[in-house]
Amino acid sequence: MKDINGYFHNILARVYLRLHEIIKMGDSIATFEIEDLFQGKEFSFEKKISFSDVNMFAKLTGDNSPLHMEDQFARERGFKGRVVHGGLLVGCISQLVGVHFPGKNSIIQTLDIKFSHPAYIGDLLKIHSIIDQVSESVKTVIIKLAITNQETGEILLKSKMQVGFTN
């Protein structure tokens, strides 16, 4: 009987933690506090890259390199088509931290990135993160992140960042 009680207690604890996460995330910007985070906690979301995404990024940044804007130019250089700006992928990292995980009360302090494969218009990307370290005393977490092309399985970039809490 004791084992069954422990089993149900464990299940209820996991349900409670998941409901707590859902409430913290709400419908828009997550509000995780450093106390909510622990080593091994994960969060992922998906993003499909559109023509509009790339065109708006080029307009916003002024980076209208033909590698990003001209399909034929990119193909002549060995790519499958227009290459998505690396900065647009970095924008997905910013979205992860500022909106989803941890959200409202966080800011990226350091960011180390290694790009390994290009992204293309139409790619479905998975942005996956995991907490590597938590330091409550200085209100920071270290997050490891990978962006993967869901169709090919290729890891497009890996990142490690330090995120601080503003409250």
C-alpha positions, -999 to +999 in steps of 0.1 A: +000+000+000+029+023+008+043+019-027+009+027-043+006+059-022+041+069-032+033+062-069+002+084-068+020+111-048+047+112-075+020+114-103+001+142-085+034+161-080+042+159-117+006+170-126+009+199-102+043+210-117+029+208-152-002+228-143+020+253-126+041+256-158+009+261-179-003+288-155+031+305-156+031+305-194-005+317-198-015+327-233+013+351-241+046+358-222+058+333-196+066+345-161+090+318-148+110+329-118+144+315-110+129+294-083+108+276-110+139+264-129+162+235-123+189+216-141+175+195-168+142+214-173+135+216-210+114+238-233+109+236-271+088+254-297+086+252-335+089+279-362+083+276-399+105+300-419+086+320-445+095+342-474+080+371-454+102+363-424+134+365-445+122+396-465+112+415-434+145+406-416+164+419-446+144+451-447+148+456-409+185+450-408+196+462-443+213+429-449+201+423-485+230+401-495+222+382-526+229+350-507+197+357-487+177+375-514+184+358-547+176+321-552+198+317-583+228+334-567+226+311-537+222+280-559+253+290-579+273+289-547+262+254-537+231+261-515+196+247-521+182+282-524+180+315-505+198+311-471+180+323-441+200+350-422+218+337-392+205+367-373+169+355-379+178+322-361+193+343-333+160+360-332+144+327-324+168+324-294+157+358-283+120+348-286+127+317-266+142+336-237+121+367-238+087+352-244+087+314-236+114+303-213+120+319-188+100+349-203+091+382-189+116+386-161+148+375-180+175+389-202+203+373-222+236+383-207+260+362-228+254+341-260+278+317-276+267+302-310+281+277-334+263+275-368+267+242-386+241+240-414+221+267-433+184+271-429+162+277-460+128+293-466+101+268-458+121+249-432+103+238-401+126+245-372+126+231-336+141+254-310+150+232-281+165+243-248+176+227-215+187+243-183+223+234-177+230+253-145+210+274-120+226+300-097+199+314-074+225+335-055+232+357-086+199+350-103+213+335-135+208+303-154+229+287-181+208+273-210+220+250-238+200+253-270+199+236-304+179+246-335+171+216-356+156+213-391+126+190-384+125+176-419+162+167-423+171+162-386+201+185-391+212+206-362+216+240-377+231+257-346+240+250-310+242+277-284+250+282-248+238+313-230+237+329-196+203+344-188+198+368-159+166+377-140+155+413-138+134+410-107 
